[in-house]
């Protein structure tokens, strides 16, 4: 069975919010984790706005350990003028 975790769950997990423990198991099981590009976009925008480039790139790297539902995720690196992402 595959798991899809929505953006609110990812944000709670990264912020160590009140439900982070409930989301840890599916997020920390990348073999069965599917990450839609829309979820990447929503998490990217939120963390970029709140915390900046370093934390957002770390979050996206963690999310990218799962199966990408759409391989066009690389455009996000260009948000910060980077082409090596």
N, C-alpha and C positions, 0 to 999 in steps of 0.2 A: 504494500500500500504506500502511496506517495502522500506527502504532506505539503500543503500550500499555506503559508503564514502571511496574513495581511499586514499592511504597513503599520497599522496601529499596534499590532503585536510586536513587530520589529522595534518600533520606537520605544515601547515600554521595556523591551528586553535591553536595548542599548542604554536606556536611562536608569536601569535597575529599578524600575517602577514596581508598584504593588503586585502586578501579575507576572513579573519577569520569570519567576520560577515555573509558572504554568507553561510558559512558552519555551523554556530552555530545552526540554527534551526534543521537540520537533526541530528547533533551530540548530541544536547541536548534533543532529543526525543528518549530515549532508548527503549521505547515500540515498536517502528517500525524500529529500527536500527539493521542491520545485519553487523557483523564484520568478514570478512574472516581471516583465520589464516595467509595467506600471507601478508595481510595488517598489522596484529599485528607484524609479523616478520620484515617487512620493517621499521615500525615506531620504533620498539624496537631497531633495529640495529643503526638507525640514532641518536636517542636520547641518547642511551647508549654511543655512540662514542663522541657525542658533549657535553653532560651534566653529564653523570655518572649514578650511581645506583639509587639514590633517585628520581630524576626527571623521569627516565624511568619507575620505578615501579609505580609512581603516574599516569603517562600517560596510562600505561597498565591497571591500575585499573579503570580509566575512560572509556577506550575502552571496558573493560569487562562488563560494565553496559548494553551494547547492547547484542543482540543474537549472540553467537559464532557460526560461520559457521562450525567449526571443534573443538571439545573439547580437542584436543591434545595441546592446547596453554601452558600448565603448564611447558613444557620443558624450557621455557624462564627463569624461576627462577633459574634453574641450571646453567645458564650462569655465574651467580655470586656466585655459590656454595651454593645456598639456596634450601632447600627442603620443606620449609613451604609455598611456594607461590602456 
